[in-house]
Amino acid sequence: METEIVNAVVNSPNTIEILLRASGPLFGLLVLIGVFYTTHKYIPQMISSFNNLSSEVKLMREALTAISGRIDDTEESTTNITKRLDAIEMTLKKINEDITEIRIENRVKGKDNE
């Protein structure tokens, strides 16, 4: 009886149609198995890589915060140094003016003494 069924299917003009209709669910099952295998294989790796990425982002955020603090400290130091240099420059100008006045006074006194 089985042989008769096989012969009837093979000799049927609709053999290709029968095979195509039978392969639809088989193909769907293979796709589902592939998706299941892929998700179980790669999803845990993706999750662990996301976790590692988030920890690296936290470390980078801390490093950038530290660098920002150092930059602020450097700017304050630079401002202090600039103020000191300006004060030194003003002092030197004042000393130069005083020396110039003393020289002028000495020349005037020197001419008066002669």
Secondary structure as the mmCIF struct_conf table of DSSP 4:
data_model
#
loop_
_struct_conf.conf_type_id
_struct_conf.id
_struct_conf.beg_label_comp_id
_struct_conf.beg_label_asym_id
_struct_conf.beg_label_seq_id
_struct_conf.end_label_comp_id
_struct_conf.end_label_asym_id
_struct_conf.end_label_seq_id
HELX_RH_AL_P HELX_RH_AL_P1 GLU A 2 ASN A 11
BEND BEND1 SER A 12 SER A 12
TURN_TY1_P TURN_TY1_P1 PRO A 13 ASN A 14
HELX_RH_AL_P HELX_RH_AL_P2 THR A 15 ASN A 113
#
